[in-house]
Amino acid sequence: MPQLIKSDPFADALEQFYETGSAYLELLRDDGYHNTEDVGWYFTSYRDFWAIEKPALKFARGRVLDVGCGAGRMTLYLQRKGLAVTALDNSPRVAALARARGARDVRVASACERLPFARAEFETILLFGNNLGVCGSRAGLEKMLREFARVTNKRARILTTTRAPGMFNPKHRVYWEQRLKRGQAFGVARLRLKFGASEKEIDWFWIAPAALMELAWKCGWRMAEIFGDGRAEEGYSAVLEKR
């Protein structure tokens, strides 16, 4: 059984937003870099989806698995389009929130472990919100891609968003240089999520398009489409097809 979240600042933030309409999650990198995220975007409708998400969404078809569903924004959108969607999250509280907002089929499980589905159940895997990096390493992503190959049919697609490790901003470039000097994995960022008194440390994996193309091919997928403005460190979406 996957180990599910105990301290859950992300769930705390989503629940507060759901109740009050306002919540901000703190993200602190292990070198001291700090960012604050308005979690309201997890509740957006299609009009306010990221520009890189909209063209990739057009490739959704068949039965869909929405991995890391959060508050369910993508699940709700695709349900309205008439698709059968299974929403998946490793937090029971986040899953309950998605269900409360109208997601019809919600499961609790970690995408970084063996999924509780049979072979070829799905035709589309959705990994939006940078969830391609949720398993925290290149090896974790490879394992996840292979597991997605097991639970999808021959016509399967993965629709995903991620970003390349930041290199243009000196603060980010120095961070990756420091990791390389210490012999640590490139693309893995150690983050602390904080919301009030609740906090949790996680690793998140960022990957550039060329590296994703290579890894996807190794795991039985090919990169069919890529969307973005050319600055991959600002975010891009990709459509992977089973080969």
Residue pairs with C-beta under 8 A, 6 or more apart in sequence:
2 90
2 109
2 110
2 112
2 113
3 110
4 90
4 91
4 92
4 108
4 110
5 11
5 90
5 91
5 200
7 198
7 199
7 200
8 91
8 93
8 94
8 198
8 200
9 25
9 193
9 194
9 195
9 196
9 198
9 199
9 200
10 25
10 39
10 91
10 94
10 193
10 195
10 200
11 91
11 93
11 94
11 97
12 195
12 196
12 198
13 23
13 24
13 25
13 39
13 195
14 23
14 39
14 42
14 70
14 71
14 94
14 97
15 93
15 97
16 22
16 23
16 195
17 23
17 39
17 40
17 42
17 43
17 71
18 43
18 71
18 97
18 100
18 101
21 40
22 40
23 38
23 39
23 40
23 195
24 36
24 37
24 38
24 39
24 195
25 36
25 37
25 39
25 193
25 194
25 195
26 34
26 35
26 36
26 37
26 193
26 194
26 195
27 34
27 35
27 36
27 37
27 191
27 192
27 193
27 194
28 34
28 35
28 191
28 192
28 194
29 175
29 189
29 190
29 191
29 192
30 189
30 190
30 191
30 192
31 174
31 175
31 178
33 171
33 172
33 175
41 48
42 70
42 71
42 73
42 129
43 71
43 73
43 101
44 73
45 73
45 77
46 54
46 77
49 57
49 73
49 77
50 161
50 235
50 237
52 161
52 227
52 228
52 235
52 236
52 237
53 128
53 161
53 237
55 225
55 227
55 237
56 159
56 160
56 161
56 225
56 227
56 237
56 238
56 239
57 74
57 77
57 78
57 159
59 124
59 157
59 159
59 225
59 239
60 78
60 81
60 83
60 124
60 126
60 157
60 159
61 83
61 123
61 124
61 157
62 83
62 122
62 123
62 124
62 153
62 155
63 83
63 84
63 85
63 86
63 121
63 122
63 123
63 124
64 78
64 83
64 84
64 85
64 86
64 122
64 123
64 124
64 125
64 126
65 85
65 86
65 88
65 117
65 121
65 122
65 124
65 125
65 126
65 151
66 72
66 74
66 75
66 78
66 85
66 86
66 87
66 88
66 126
67 88
67 111
67 125
67 126
67 127
67 131
67 134
68 88
68 89
68 90
68 111
68 127
68 128
68 129
68 131
68 134
69 75
69 87
69 88
69 89
69 94
69 95
69 98
69 103
69 106
70 89
70 94
70 98
70 129
71 94
71 97
71 98
71 101
72 87
72 97
72 98
72 99
72 101
72 102
72 103
72 106
74 126
74 128
75 85
75 87
75 98
75 103
76 101
76 102
76 103
78 85
78 126
79 85
79 102
79 103
79 104
83 124
84 105
85 103
85 104
85 105
86 105
86 106
86 107
86 122
87 95
87 98
87 99
87 103
87 105
87 106
87 107
88 95
88 106
88 107
88 108
88 109
88 111
88 115
89 95
89 98
89 106
89 108
90 108
90 109
90 110
90 111
91 108
92 108
95 106
95 107
95 108
96 106
98 106
99 106
107 116
109 115
109 116
111 131
111 134
111 135
111 144
111 147
112 134
112 135
112 136
112 140
112 143
112 144
114 147
115 147
115 150
115 151
117 151
118 151
119 150
119 151
120 151
120 152
120 153
120 154
121 151
121 152
122 151
122 152
122 153
122 156
123 152
123 153
123 155
123 156
123 157
124 156
124 157
124 158
124 159
125 148
125 152
125 156
125 157
125 158
125 159
125 160
126 159
126 160
127 134
127 158
127 159
127 160
127 161
128 159
128 160
128 161
128 237
129 161
130 161
130 162
130 163
130 204
130 235
131 160
131 161
132 141
132 160
132 161
132 162
132 205
132 207
132 212
133 141
133 162
133 204
133 205
133 206
133 207
134 140
134 144
134 204
134 205
135 141
135 143
135 144
135 205
136 188
136 202
136 203
136 204
136 205
137 185
137 188
137 203
137 205
138 185
138 187
138 188
138 205
138 207
138 215
140 205
141 205
141 207
141 215
142 215
142 218
142 219
145 158
145 215
145 216
145 219
145 220
145 221
146 219
146 220
148 156
148 158
149 156
149 219
149 220
149 221
149 242
152 242
153 242
154 242
155 242
156 241
156 242
157 224
157 239
157 240
157 241
157 242
158 221
158 238
158 239
158 240
158 241
159 237
159 238
159 239
160 237
160 238
160 240
161 235
161 236
161 237
161 238
162 206
162 207
162 212
162 235
162 236
162 238
163 206
163 232
163 233
163 234
163 235
163 236
164 206
164 207
164 208
164 209
164 232
164 233
164 236
165 172
165 176
165 186
165 187
165 189
165 206
165 207
165 208
165 233
166 172
166 173
166 175
166 176
166 206
166 233
167 173
167 176
167 233
168 231
168 233
169 233
172 233
175 189
176 186
176 187
179 185
179 186
179 188
180 186
187 205
187 206
187 207
187 211
188 203
188 204
188 205
188 206
189 203
189 204
189 205
189 206
190 201
190 202
190 203
191 201
191 202
191 203
191 204
192 199
192 200
192 201
192 202
193 199
193 200
193 201
193 202
207 215
208 232
209 223
209 226
209 232
209 236
209 238
212 223
212 238
213 222
213 223
216 222
216 223
216 240
217 223
217 243
220 242
220 243
221 240
221 241
221 242
221 243
222 240
222 241
222 242
222 243
223 238
223 239
223 240
224 239
224 240
224 241
225 238
225 239
226 236
226 237
226 238
226 239
227 236
227 237
227 238
228 234
228 235
228 236
228 237
